[in-house]
């Protein structure tokens, strides 16, 4: 599966869990969010989700730069939720950095 296929796979999963208005952004215009969608809970609570997709092998691991890209994407898309999704693994530095960003008010997950 290539990187575009990986993004389509993630978008398909998001659709299966109820995310609406899913858009896969082209690399030239993604501003850090490869995929953007909306959770609409009971038509009362709307959450915009920004996803940074990283199709990686286990080595090298995804580093904290992916989290910076996600944060840029969250800001550009006015997203209140963020996910970095990888087929590989995360470096310990990336995990610590994600914890720091959560402590600074960002709602993000490494998947």
TORMAR-638945 format. One record per atom (N, C-alpha, C): atom name; residue number from 0; x, y, z. Coordinates in steps of 0.001 Angstrom, whole numbers. Layout:
N
<atom: CA | n: NUM | u: X | v: Y | w: Z>
...
// end
This chain:
111
<atom: N | n: 0 | u: 862 | v: -1186 | w: 0>
<atom: CA | n: 0 | u: 0 | v: 0 | w: 0>
<atom: C | n: 0 | u: 901 | v: 1239 | w: 0>
<atom: N | n: 1 | u: 581 | v: 2189 | w: -858>
<atom: CA | n: 1 | u: 1370 | v: 3423 | w: -892>
<atom: C | n: 1 | u: 790 | v: 4436 | w: 96>
<atom: N | n: 2 | u: 1425 | v: 5608 | w: 204>
<atom: CA | n: 2 | u: 974 | v: 6598 | w: 1194>
<atom: C | n: 2 | u: -446 | v: 7089 | w: 909>
<atom: N | n: 3 | u: -817 | v: 7219 | w: -367>
<atom: CA | n: 3 | u: -2196 | v: 7619 | w: -690>
<atom: C | n: 3 | u: -3191 | v: 6543 | w: -269>
<atom: N | n: 4 | u: -2826 | v: 5299 | w: -473>
<atom: CA | n: 4 | u: -3683 | v: 4202 | w: -48>
<atom: C | n: 4 | u: -3811 | v: 4148 | w: 1466>
<atom: N | n: 5 | u: -2716 | v: 4448 | w: 2172>
<atom: CA | n: 5 | u: -2756 | v: 4491 | w: 3632>
<atom: C | n: 5 | u: -3715 | v: 5577 | w: 4105>
<atom: N | n: 6 | u: -3671 | v: 6738 | w: 3478>
<atom: CA | n: 6 | u: -4600 | v: 7824 | w: 3830>
<atom: C | n: 6 | u: -6041 | v: 7420 | w: 3544>
<atom: N | n: 7 | u: -6289 | v: 6754 | w: 2421>
<atom: CA | n: 7 | u: -7653 | v: 6296 | w: 2107>
<atom: C | n: 7 | u: -8128 | v: 5248 | w: 3118>
<atom: N | n: 8 | u: -7221 | v: 4383 | w: 3565>
<atom: CA | n: 8 | u: -7560 | v: 3388 | w: 4576>
<atom: C | n: 8 | u: -7978 | v: 4066 | w: 5880>
<atom: N | n: 9 | u: -7225 | v: 5067 | w: 6297>
<atom: CA | n: 9 | u: -7561 | v: 5811 | w: 7515>
<atom: C | n: 9 | u: -8904 | v: 6515 | w: 7337>
<atom: N | n: 10 | u: -9109 | v: 7155 | w: 6188>
<atom: CA | n: 10 | u: -10385 | v: 7846 | w: 5932>
<atom: C | n: 10 | u: -11546 | v: 6867 | w: 5983>
<atom: N | n: 11 | u: -11362 | v: 5670 | w: 5457>
<atom: CA | n: 11 | u: -12408 | v: 4651 | w: 5496>
<atom: C | n: 11 | u: -12712 | v: 4243 | w: 6939>
<atom: N | n: 12 | u: -11676 | v: 4076 | w: 7741>
<atom: CA | n: 12 | u: -11877 | v: 3759 | w: 9155>
<atom: C | n: 12 | u: -12646 | v: 4883 | w: 9845>
<atom: N | n: 13 | u: -12247 | v: 6133 | w: 9596>
<atom: CA | n: 13 | u: -12932 | v: 7267 | w: 10220>
<atom: C | n: 13 | u: -14411 | v: 7266 | w: 9862>
<atom: N | n: 14 | u: -14710 | v: 7002 | w: 8610>
<atom: CA | n: 14 | u: -16107 | v: 6946 | w: 8186>
<atom: C | n: 14 | u: -16851 | v: 5847 | w: 8942>
<atom: N | n: 15 | u: -16184 | v: 4710 | w: 9163>
<atom: CA | n: 15 | u: -16831 | v: 3590 | w: 9844>
<atom: C | n: 15 | u: -17151 | v: 3887 | w: 11307>
<atom: N | n: 16 | u: -16458 | v: 4851 | w: 11913>
<atom: CA | n: 16 | u: -16731 | v: 5200 | w: 13310>
<atom: C | n: 16 | u: -17575 | v: 6473 | w: 13431>
<atom: N | n: 17 | u: -18108 | v: 6933 | w: 12303>
<atom: CA | n: 17 | u: -19059 | v: 8032 | w: 12346>
<atom: C | n: 17 | u: -18521 | v: 9414 | w: 12045>
<atom: N | n: 18 | u: -17287 | v: 9515 | w: 11619>
<atom: CA | n: 18 | u: -16752 | v: 10820 | w: 11235>
<atom: C | n: 18 | u: -17378 | v: 11226 | w: 9908>
<atom: N | n: 19 | u: -17778 | v: 12478 | w: 9803>
<atom: CA | n: 19 | u: -18434 | v: 13003 | w: 8600>
<atom: C | n: 19 | u: -17538 | v: 14044 | w: 7927>
<atom: N | n: 20 | u: -17934 | v: 14438 | w: 6735>
<atom: CA | n: 20 | u: -17230 | v: 15495 | w: 5992>
<atom: C | n: 20 | u: -15726 | v: 15242 | w: 5959>
<atom: N | n: 21 | u: -15349 | v: 14028 | w: 5605>
<atom: CA | n: 21 | u: -13933 | v: 13644 | w: 5570>
<atom: C | n: 21 | u: -13301 | v: 14149 | w: 4281>
<atom: N | n: 22 | u: -12161 | v: 14809 | w: 4448>
<atom: CA | n: 22 | u: -11408 | v: 15325 | w: 3302>
<atom: C | n: 22 | u: -9958 | v: 14888 | w: 3427>
<atom: N | n: 23 | u: -9456 | v: 14277 | w: 2364>
<atom: CA | n: 23 | u: -8033 | v: 13969 | w: 2295>
<atom: C | n: 23 | u: -7388 | v: 15150 | w: 1590>
<atom: N | n: 24 | u: -6456 | v: 15773 | w: 2264>
<atom: CA | n: 24 | u: -5779 | v: 16946 | w: 1708>
<atom: C | n: 24 | u: -4597 | v: 16491 | w: 857>
<atom: N | n: 25 | u: -4397 | v: 17144 | w: -266>
<atom: CA | n: 25 | u: -3240 | v: 16860 | w: -1106>
<atom: C | n: 25 | u: -1999 | v: 17425 | w: -429>
<atom: N | n: 26 | u: -885 | v: 16774 | w: -622>
<atom: CA | n: 26 | u: 357 | v: 17149 | w: 64>
<atom: C | n: 26 | u: 686 | v: 18630 | w: -81>
<atom: N | n: 27 | u: 409 | v: 19200 | w: -1231>
<atom: CA | n: 27 | u: 753 | v: 20607 | w: -1463>
<atom: C | n: 27 | u: -102 | v: 21566 | w: -646>
<atom: N | n: 28 | u: -1268 | v: 21093 | w: -174>
<atom: CA | n: 28 | u: -2176 | v: 22002 | w: 524>
<atom: C | n: 28 | u: -2600 | v: 21503 | w: 1903>
<atom: N | n: 29 | u: -1882 | v: 20503 | w: 2467>
<atom: CA | n: 29 | u: -2393 | v: 19920 | w: 3708>
<atom: C | n: 29 | u: -2048 | v: 20714 | w: 4966>
<atom: N | n: 30 | u: -1061 | v: 21576 | w: 4950>
<atom: CA | n: 30 | u: -682 | v: 22423 | w: 6095>
<atom: C | n: 30 | u: -487 | v: 21615 | w: 7374>
<atom: N | n: 31 | u: -210 | v: 20324 | w: 7241>
<atom: CA | n: 31 | u: 38 | v: 19482 | w: 8399>
<atom: C | n: 31 | u: -1074 | v: 18515 | w: 8724>
<atom: N | n: 32 | u: -2236 | v: 18689 | w: 8138>
<atom: CA | n: 32 | u: -3342 | v: 17747 | w: 8345>
<atom: C | n: 32 | u: -3587 | v: 17024 | w: 7024>
<atom: N | n: 33 | u: -3261 | v: 15736 | w: 6990>
<atom: CA | n: 33 | u: -3478 | v: 14951 | w: 5777>
<atom: C | n: 33 | u: -4955 | v: 14642 | w: 5567>
<atom: N | n: 34 | u: -5667 | v: 14464 | w: 6686>
<atom: CA | n: 34 | u: -7091 | v: 14130 | w: 6643>
<atom: C | n: 34 | u: -7804 | v: 14997 | w: 7672>
<atom: N | n: 35 | u: -8967 | v: 15506 | w: 7297>
<atom: CA | n: 35 | u: -9776 | v: 16313 | w: 8213>
<atom: C | n: 35 | u: -11204 | v: 15793 | w: 8153>
<atom: N | n: 36 | u: -11826 | v: 15674 | w: 9308>
<atom: CA | n: 36 | u: -13213 | v: 15231 | w: 9374>
<atom: C | n: 36 | u: -13880 | v: 15791 | w: 10615>
<atom: N | n: 37 | u: -15162 | v: 15530 | w: 10732>
<atom: CA | n: 37 | u: -15947 | v: 16096 | w: 11835>
<atom: C | n: 37 | u: -16726 | v: 15007 | w: 12568>
<atom: N | n: 38 | u: -16554 | v: 14973 | w: 13876>
<atom: CA | n: 38 | u: -17414 | v: 14186 | w: 14753>
<atom: C | n: 38 | u: -18565 | v: 15104 | w: 15142>
<atom: N | n: 39 | u: -19796 | v: 14653 | w: 14974>
<atom: CA | n: 39 | u: -20957 | v: 15426 | w: 15376>
<atom: C | n: 39 | u: -21763 | v: 14561 | w: 16333>
<atom: N | n: 40 | u: -21665 | v: 14872 | w: 17606>
<atom: CA | n: 40 | u: -22280 | v: 14050 | w: 18635>
<atom: C | n: 40 | u: -23639 | v: 14643 | w: 19019>
<atom: N | n: 41 | u: -24684 | v: 13865 | w: 18758>
<atom: CA | n: 41 | u: -26064 | v: 14246 | w: 19083>
<atom: C | n: 41 | u: -26478 | v: 15590 | w: 18491>
<atom: N | n: 42 | u: -25869 | v: 15958 | w: 17403>
<atom: CA | n: 42 | u: -26126 | v: 17263 | w: 16772>
<atom: C | n: 42 | u: -25950 | v: 18423 | w: 17750>
<atom: N | n: 43 | u: -25192 | v: 18214 | w: 18790>
<atom: CA | n: 43 | u: -24947 | v: 19249 | w: 19795>
<atom: C | n: 43 | u: -23475 | v: 19597 | w: 19930>
<atom: N | n: 44 | u: -22638 | v: 18601 | w: 19788>
<atom: CA | n: 44 | u: -21202 | v: 18790 | w: 19991>
<atom: C | n: 44 | u: -20471 | v: 18451 | w: 18713>
<atom: N | n: 45 | u: -19742 | v: 19410 | w: 18196>
<atom: CA | n: 45 | u: -19027 | v: 19234 | w: 16943>
<atom: C | n: 45 | u: -17528 | v: 19314 | w: 17227>
<atom: N | n: 46 | u: -16821 | v: 18268 | w: 16831>
<atom: CA | n: 46 | u: -15377 | v: 18224 | w: 17011>
<atom: C | n: 46 | u: -14718 | v: 18025 | w: 15659>
<atom: N | n: 47 | u: -13781 | v: 18887 | w: 15323>
<atom: CA | n: 47 | u: -13029 | v: 18750 | w: 14086>
<atom: C | n: 47 | u: -11762 | v: 17952 | w: 14401>
<atom: N | n: 48 | u: -11547 | v: 16892 | w: 13639>
<atom: CA | n: 48 | u: -10399 | v: 16012 | w: 13800>
<atom: C | n: 48 | u: -9416 | v: 16233 | w: 12663>
<atom: N | n: 49 | u: -8157 | v: 16475 | w: 13012>
<atom: CA | n: 49 | u: -7074 | v: 16568 | w: 12039>
<atom: C | n: 49 | u: -6191 | v: 15337 | w: 12216>
<atom: N | n: 50 | u: -5818 | v: 14706 | w: 11107>
<atom: CA | n: 50 | u: -4999 | v: 13496 | w: 11158>
<atom: C | n: 50 | u: -3739 | v: 13707 | w: 10336>
<atom: N | n: 51 | u: -2608 | v: 13373 | w: 10926>
<atom: CA | n: 51 | u: -1325 | v: 13325 | w: 10225>
<atom: C | n: 51 | u: -1022 | v: 11844 | w: 10023>
<atom: N | n: 52 | u: -974 | v: 11407 | w: 8773>
<atom: CA | n: 52 | u: -755 | v: 9992 | w: 8445>
<atom: C | n: 52 | u: 714 | v: 9768 | w: 8125>
<atom: N | n: 53 | u: 1297 | v: 8769 | w: 8774>
<atom: CA | n: 53 | u: 2707 | v: 8429 | w: 8554>
<atom: C | n: 53 | u: 2818 | v: 6942 | w: 8275>
<atom: N | n: 54 | u: 2944 | v: 6607 | w: 6991>
<atom: CA | n: 54 | u: 3133 | v: 5214 | w: 6628>
<atom: C | n: 54 | u: 4620 | v: 4923 | w: 6767>
<atom: N | n: 55 | u: 4987 | v: 4230 | w: 7827>
<atom: CA | n: 55 | u: 6388 | v: 3939 | w: 8135>
<atom: C | n: 55 | u: 6567 | v: 2449 | w: 8365>
<atom: N | n: 56 | u: 7778 | v: 2018 | w: 8189>
<atom: CA | n: 56 | u: 8197 | v: 705 | w: 8665>
<atom: C | n: 56 | u: 8625 | v: 912 | w: 10118>
<atom: N | n: 57 | u: 8844 | v: -172 | w: 10856>
<atom: CA | n: 57 | u: 9217 | v: 9 | w: 12263>
<atom: C | n: 57 | u: 10467 | v: 865 | w: 12480>
<atom: N | n: 58 | u: 11432 | v: 789 | w: 11571>
<atom: CA | n: 58 | u: 12634 | v: 1611 | w: 11712>
<atom: C | n: 58 | u: 12842 | v: 2418 | w: 10454>
<atom: N | n: 59 | u: 13107 | v: 3693 | w: 10541>
<atom: CA | n: 59 | u: 13206 | v: 4464 | w: 11776>
<atom: C | n: 59 | u: 11814 | v: 4772 | w: 12327>
<atom: N | n: 60 | u: 11724 | v: 5005 | w: 13628>
<atom: CA | n: 60 | u: 10428 | v: 5356 | w: 14211>
<atom: C | n: 60 | u: 10010 | v: 6776 | w: 13832>
<atom: N | n: 61 | u: 8731 | v: 7043 | w: 13975>
<atom: CA | n: 61 | u: 8194 | v: 8380 | w: 13744>
<atom: C | n: 61 | u: 8732 | v: 9293 | w: 14846>
<atom: N | n: 62 | u: 9249 | v: 10455 | w: 14459>
<atom: CA | n: 62 | u: 9823 | v: 11363 | w: 15451>
<atom: C | n: 62 | u: 8868 | v: 12504 | w: 15783>
<atom: N | n: 63 | u: 9316 | v: 13411 | w: 16637>
<atom: CA | n: 63 | u: 8439 | v: 14489 | w: 17111>
<atom: C | n: 63 | u: 8077 | v: 15488 | w: 16014>
<atom: N | n: 64 | u: 8772 | v: 15484 | w: 14897>
<atom: CA | n: 64 | u: 8422 | v: 16360 | w: 13786>
<atom: C | n: 64 | u: 7009 | v: 16103 | w: 13274>
<atom: N | n: 65 | u: 6556 | v: 14846 | w: 13343>
<atom: CA | n: 65 | u: 5190 | v: 14524 | w: 12917>
<atom: C | n: 65 | u: 4170 | v: 15201 | w: 13822>
<atom: N | n: 66 | u: 4505 | v: 15342 | w: 15097>
<atom: CA | n: 66 | u: 3596 | v: 15995 | w: 16037>
<atom: C | n: 66 | u: 3544 | v: 17487 | w: 15749>
<atom: N | n: 67 | u: 4694 | v: 18078 | w: 15423>
<atom: CA | n: 67 | u: 4694 | v: 19491 | w: 15016>
<atom: C | n: 67 | u: 3833 | v: 19693 | w: 13777>
<atom: N | n: 68 | u: 3931 | v: 18765 | w: 12808>
<atom: CA | n: 68 | u: 3102 | v: 18861 | w: 11612>
<atom: C | n: 68 | u: 1628 | v: 18789 | w: 11983>
<atom: N | n: 69 | u: 1283 | v: 17868 | w: 12883>
<atom: CA | n: 69 | u: -99 | v: 17741 | w: 13317>
<atom: C | n: 69 | u: -593 | v: 19024 | w: 13973>
<atom: N | n: 70 | u: 192 | v: 19579 | w: 14863>
<atom: CA | n: 70 | u: -211 | v: 20808 | w: 15550>
<atom: C | n: 70 | u: -430 | v: 21932 | w: 14549>
<atom: N | n: 71 | u: 451 | v: 22044 | w: 13557>
<atom: CA | n: 71 | u: 252 | v: 23038 | w: 12499>
<atom: C | n: 71 | u: -1058 | v: 22776 | w: 11763>
<atom: N | n: 72 | u: -1334 | v: 21517 | w: 11479>
<atom: CA | n: 72 | u: -2578 | v: 21162 | w: 10804>
<atom: C | n: 72 | u: -3799 | v: 21442 | w: 11651>
<atom: N | n: 73 | u: -3700 | v: 21161 | w: 12947>
<atom: CA | n: 73 | u: -4822 | v: 21446 | w: 13846>
<atom: C | n: 73 | u: -5120 | v: 22938 | w: 13865>
<atom: N | n: 74 | u: -4079 | v: 23735 | w: 13926>
<atom: CA | n: 74 | u: -4270 | v: 25191 | w: 13938>
<atom: C | n: 74 | u: -4843 | v: 25673 | w: 12611>
<atom: N | n: 75 | u: -4330 | v: 25169 | w: 11502>
<atom: CA | n: 75 | u: -4797 | v: 25595 | w: 10177>
<atom: C | n: 75 | u: -6251 | v: 25212 | w: 9935>
<atom: N | n: 76 | u: -6680 | v: 24080 | w: 10488>
<atom: CA | n: 76 | u: -8041 | v: 23576 | w: 10268>
<atom: C | n: 76 | u: -8989 | v: 23907 | w: 11416>
<atom: N | n: 77 | u: -8506 | v: 24641 | w: 12410>
<atom: CA | n: 77 | u: -9290 | v: 24943 | w: 13621>
<atom: C | n: 77 | u: -9829 | v: 23651 | w: 14248>
<atom: N | n: 78 | u: -8964 | v: 22642 | w: 14300>
<atom: CA | n: 78 | u: -9347 | v: 21336 | w: 14838>
<atom: C | n: 78 | u: -9146 | v: 21305 | w: 16345>
<atom: N | n: 79 | u: -10077 | v: 20648 | w: 17038>
<atom: CA | n: 79 | u: -9926 | v: 20504 | w: 18479>
<atom: C | n: 79 | u: -9426 | v: 19117 | w: 18866>
<atom: N | n: 80 | u: -9296 | v: 18204 | w: 17905>
<atom: CA | n: 80 | u: -8751 | v: 16880 | w: 18136>
<atom: C | n: 80 | u: -7681 | v: 16602 | w: 17093>
<atom: N | n: 81 | u: -6652 | v: 15868 | w: 17487>
<atom: CA | n: 81 | u: -5607 | v: 15513 | w: 16539>
<atom: C | n: 81 | u: -5103 | v: 14101 | w: 16747>
<atom: N | n: 82 | u: -4842 | v: 13423 | w: 15646>
<atom: CA | n: 82 | u: -4261 | v: 12078 | w: 15684>
<atom: C | n: 82 | u: -3063 | v: 12048 | w: 14754>
<atom: N | n: 83 | u: -1987 | v: 11427 | w: 15209>
<atom: CA | n: 83 | u: -919 | v: 11000 | w: 14307>
<atom: C | n: 83 | u: -1097 | v: 9493 | w: 14201>
<atom: N | n: 84 | u: -1307 | v: 9005 | w: 12993>
<atom: CA | n: 84 | u: -1542 | v: 7581 | w: 12769>
<atom: C | n: 84 | u: -375 | v: 7039 | w: 11957>
<atom: N | n: 85 | u: 237 | v: 5970 | w: 12463>
<atom: CA | n: 85 | u: 1347 | v: 5371 | w: 11743>
<atom: C | n: 85 | u: 1177 | v: 3868 | w: 11608>
<atom: N | n: 86 | u: 1800 | v: 3328 | w: 10592>
<atom: CA | n: 86 | u: 1892 | v: 1877 | w: 10424>
<atom: C | n: 86 | u: 3169 | v: 1367 | w: 11079>
<atom: N | n: 87 | u: 3983 | v: 2290 | w: 11593>
<atom: CA | n: 87 | u: 5240 | v: 1931 | w: 12238>
<atom: C | n: 87 | u: 5156 | v: 2069 | w: 13740>
<atom: N | n: 88 | u: 6151 | v: 2704 | w: 14318>
<atom: CA | n: 88 | u: 6168 | v: 2940 | w: 15759>
<atom: C | n: 88 | u: 6703 | v: 4345 | w: 16023>
<atom: N | n: 89 | u: 6540 | v: 4793 | w: 17264>
<atom: CA | n: 89 | u: 6957 | v: 6134 | w: 17657>
<atom: C | n: 89 | u: 8243 | v: 6081 | w: 18463>
<atom: N | n: 90 | u: 9091 | v: 7091 | w: 18276>
<atom: CA | n: 90 | u: 10291 | v: 7195 | w: 19103>
<atom: C | n: 90 | u: 9882 | v: 7592 | w: 20521>
<atom: N | n: 91 | u: 10720 | v: 7298 | w: 21475>
<atom: CA | n: 91 | u: 10451 | v: 7700 | w: 22862>
<atom: C | n: 91 | u: 10377 | v: 9220 | w: 22960>
<atom: N | n: 92 | u: 11205 | v: 9906 | w: 22180>
<atom: CA | n: 92 | u: 11197 | v: 11368 | w: 22151>
<atom: C | n: 92 | u: 9846 | v: 11893 | w: 21664>
<atom: N | n: 93 | u: 9274 | v: 11240 | w: 20651>
<atom: CA | n: 93 | u: 7965 | v: 11645 | w: 20134>
<atom: C | n: 93 | u: 6881 | v: 11430 | w: 21190>
<atom: N | n: 94 | u: 6958 | v: 10325 | w: 21909>
<atom: CA | n: 94 | u: 5961 | v: 10046 | w: 22953>
<atom: C | n: 94 | u: 6028 | v: 11099 | w: 24064>
<atom: N | n: 95 | u: 7249 | v: 11453 | w: 24479>
<atom: CA | n: 95 | u: 7403 | v: 12484 | w: 25516>
<atom: C | n: 95 | u: 6892 | v: 13836 | w: 25016>
<atom: N | n: 96 | u: 7206 | v: 14147 | w: 23770>
<atom: CA | n: 96 | u: 6771 | v: 15419 | w: 23184>
<atom: C | n: 96 | u: 5242 | v: 15489 | w: 23104>
<atom: N | n: 97 | u: 4613 | v: 14371 | w: 22733>
<atom: CA | n: 97 | u: 3146 | v: 14331 | w: 22694>
<atom: C | n: 97 | u: 2578 | v: 14585 | w: 24089>
<atom: N | n: 98 | u: 3180 | v: 13992 | w: 25097>
<atom: CA | n: 98 | u: 2746 | v: 14240 | w: 26482>
<atom: C | n: 98 | u: 2884 | v: 15716 | w: 26838>
<atom: N | n: 99 | u: 3988 | v: 16332 | w: 26430>
<atom: CA | n: 99 | u: 4198 | v: 17768 | w: 26686>
<atom: C | n: 99 | u: 3129 | v: 18606 | w: 26003>
<atom: N | n: 100 | u: 2791 | v: 18260 | w: 24764>
<atom: CA | n: 100 | u: 1789 | v: 19021 | w: 24021>
<atom: C | n: 100 | u: 404 | v: 18851 | w: 24659>
<atom: N | n: 101 | u: 111 | v: 17664 | w: 25159>
<atom: CA | n: 101 | u: -1150 | v: 17458 | w: 25875>
<atom: C | n: 101 | u: -1192 | v: 18328 | w: 27131>
<atom: N | n: 102 | u: -68 | v: 18411 | w: 27843>
<atom: CA | n: 102 | u: 13 | v: 19243 | w: 29049>
<atom: C | n: 102 | u: -166 | v: 20719 | w: 28710>
<atom: N | n: 103 | u: 125 | v: 21085 | w: 27466>
<atom: CA | n: 103 | u: -42 | v: 22465 | w: 27012>
<atom: C | n: 103 | u: -1394 | v: 22709 | w: 26352>
<atom: N | n: 104 | u: -2325 | v: 21763 | w: 26512>
<atom: CA | n: 104 | u: -3695 | v: 21999 | w: 26075>
<atom: C | n: 104 | u: -4111 | v: 21380 | w: 24757>
<atom: N | n: 105 | u: -3233 | v: 20667 | w: 24081>
<atom: CA | n: 105 | u: -3622 | v: 20022 | w: 22823>
<atom: C | n: 105 | u: -4230 | v: 18658 | w: 23109>
<atom: N | n: 106 | u: -5321 | v: 18357 | w: 22444>
<atom: CA | n: 106 | u: -5957 | v: 17055 | w: 22554>
<atom: C | n: 106 | u: -5501 | v: 16233 | w: 21358>
<atom: N | n: 107 | u: -4496 | v: 15394 | w: 21597>
<atom: CA | n: 107 | u: -3952 | v: 14614 | w: 20504>
<atom: C | n: 107 | u: -3607 | v: 13213 | w: 20969>
<atom: N | n: 108 | u: -3595 | v: 12308 | w: 20007>
<atom: CA | n: 108 | u: -3275 | v: 10902 | w: 20273>
<atom: C | n: 108 | u: -2302 | v: 10392 | w: 19230>
<atom: N | n: 109 | u: -1440 | v: 9490 | w: 19666>
<atom: CA | n: 109 | u: -553 | v: 8771 | w: 18768>
<atom: C | n: 109 | u: -1149 | v: 7378 | w: 18576>
<atom: N | n: 110 | u: -1460 | v: 7042 | w: 17340>
<atom: CA | n: 110 | u: -2121 | v: 5773 | w: 17048>
<atom: C | n: 110 | u: -1235 | v: 4979 | w: 16098>
// end
